[in-house]
Amino acid sequence: MEYTVIIKKQAKKKLLGLSDVHRHRIAEKIEWLGKDPGDPRLDIKKLVGSPYYRLRVGDWRIIFDKDDEIKIISIEAVKPRGDAYK
């Protein structure tokens, strides 16, 4: 049930600008997400009024879209908690 993970340019730029500690934690969760997006330990929620989902990693939010038919997860944004829902 492994998915292909695509990280958009904006999300990749933000991810590369983070400290090593945050970048590695987020990268680990993204890898875990690609292996099994249905895992309840990932703390994934559907965003209300939006086609996107969010994955919580500490004070950071990973906003993504997934297509179950073709098994693709598209990381749209990596944002701090306060900016993620604006």
C-alpha positions as a Markdown table, in Angstrom:
| # | Residue | x | y | z |
|---|---|---|---|---|
| 1 | Met | 0.0 | 0.0 | 0.0 |
| 2 | Glu | 3.0 | 2.3 | -0.6 |
| 3 | Tyr | 2.3 | 5.7 | -2.1 |
| 4 | Thr | 4.5 | 7.9 | -4.3 |
| 5 | Val | 5.3 | 11.1 | -2.5 |
| 6 | Ile | 5.7 | 14.3 | -4.5 |
| 7 | Ile | 6.9 | 17.5 | -2.7 |
| 8 | Lys | 5.9 | 20.7 | -4.4 |
| 9 | Lys | 8.6 | 23.4 | -4.9 |
| 10 | Gln | 7.2 | 25.8 | -2.2 |
| 11 | Ala | 7.1 | 23.0 | 0.4 |
| 12 | Lys | 10.6 | 21.8 | -0.5 |
| 13 | Lys | 12.0 | 25.3 | -0.2 |
| 14 | Lys | 10.4 | 25.7 | 3.3 |
| 15 | Leu | 11.6 | 22.3 | 4.3 |
| 16 | Leu | 15.2 | 23.1 | 3.3 |
| 17 | Gly | 15.2 | 26.3 | 5.2 |
| 18 | Leu | 14.4 | 24.6 | 8.5 |
| 19 | Ser | 16.8 | 23.5 | 11.2 |
| 20 | Asp | 18.3 | 20.0 | 10.9 |
| 21 | Val | 16.2 | 18.8 | 13.8 |
| 22 | His | 12.9 | 19.9 | 12.4 |
| 23 | Arg | 13.8 | 18.9 | 8.8 |
| 24 | His | 14.7 | 15.3 | 9.9 |
| 25 | Arg | 11.6 | 15.0 | 12.0 |
| 26 | Ile | 9.3 | 16.2 | 9.2 |
| 27 | Ala | 11.2 | 14.1 | 6.6 |
| 28 | Glu | 10.7 | 11.0 | 8.8 |
| 29 | Lys | 6.9 | 11.6 | 9.0 |
| 30 | Ile | 6.6 | 12.2 | 5.3 |
| 31 | Glu | 8.4 | 8.9 | 4.6 |
| 32 | Trp | 6.1 | 7.2 | 7.1 |
| 33 | Leu | 3.1 | 8.9 | 5.4 |
| 34 | Gly | 4.2 | 7.4 | 2.0 |
| 35 | Lys | 4.4 | 3.9 | 3.4 |
| 36 | Asp | 1.0 | 3.9 | 5.1 |
| 37 | Pro | -1.2 | 7.1 | 5.0 |
| 38 | Gly | -3.9 | 5.2 | 6.9 |
| 39 | Asp | -1.8 | 4.7 | 10.0 |
| 40 | Pro | -3.8 | 6.2 | 12.9 |
| 41 | Arg | -0.5 | 7.1 | 14.7 |
| 42 | Leu | 0.2 | 9.8 | 12.1 |
| 43 | Asp | -2.5 | 12.3 | 13.4 |
| 44 | Ile | -3.9 | 13.1 | 9.9 |
| 45 | Lys | -7.1 | 15.1 | 9.6 |
| 46 | Lys | -9.1 | 16.3 | 6.6 |
| 47 | Leu | -9.3 | 20.0 | 6.4 |
| 48 | Val | -12.8 | 21.4 | 6.5 |
| 49 | Gly | -13.9 | 23.1 | 3.2 |
| 50 | Ser | -10.8 | 22.0 | 1.4 |
| 51 | Pro | -9.7 | 18.9 | -0.6 |
| 52 | Tyr | -6.4 | 18.8 | 1.5 |
| 53 | Tyr | -5.3 | 16.9 | 4.6 |
| 54 | Arg | -3.0 | 18.0 | 7.3 |
| 55 | Leu | -0.3 | 16.0 | 9.1 |
| 56 | Arg | 0.8 | 17.3 | 12.5 |
| 57 | Val | 4.5 | 17.2 | 13.3 |
| 58 | Gly | 5.1 | 19.1 | 16.6 |
| 59 | Asp | 4.4 | 22.8 | 15.9 |
| 60 | Trp | 4.6 | 22.2 | 12.1 |
| 61 | Arg | 1.8 | 21.2 | 9.7 |
| 62 | Ile | 2.2 | 19.4 | 6.5 |
| 63 | Ile | -0.6 | 20.1 | 4.1 |
| 64 | Phe | -1.1 | 17.5 | 1.4 |
| 65 | Asp | -3.4 | 15.9 | -1.1 |
| 66 | Lys | -3.7 | 12.2 | -1.8 |
| 67 | Asp | -5.1 | 10.2 | -4.6 |
| 68 | Asp | -6.0 | 6.7 | -3.5 |
| 69 | Glu | -6.6 | 5.4 | -7.0 |
| 70 | Ile | -3.1 | 6.1 | -8.4 |
| 71 | Lys | -1.4 | 6.0 | -5.0 |
| 72 | Ile | 0.1 | 9.5 | -5.0 |
| 73 | Ile | 0.6 | 11.9 | -2.1 |
| 74 | Ser | 1.4 | 15.5 | -3.0 |
| 75 | Ile | 2.9 | 17.7 | -0.3 |
| 76 | Glu | 1.5 | 21.2 | -0.9 |
| 77 | Ala | 3.0 | 23.1 | 2.0 |
| 78 | Val | 5.0 | 22.9 | 5.2 |
| 79 | Lys | 4.0 | 25.6 | 7.6 |
| 80 | Pro | 4.2 | 26.5 | 11.3 |
| 81 | Arg | 1.0 | 25.8 | 13.2 |
| 82 | Gly | -0.2 | 29.5 | 13.3 |
| 83 | Asp | 0.1 | 30.0 | 9.5 |
| 84 | Ala | -1.1 | 26.6 | 8.3 |
| 85 | Tyr | -4.8 | 27.3 | 8.2 |
| 86 | Lys | -4.9 | 30.8 | 6.8 |
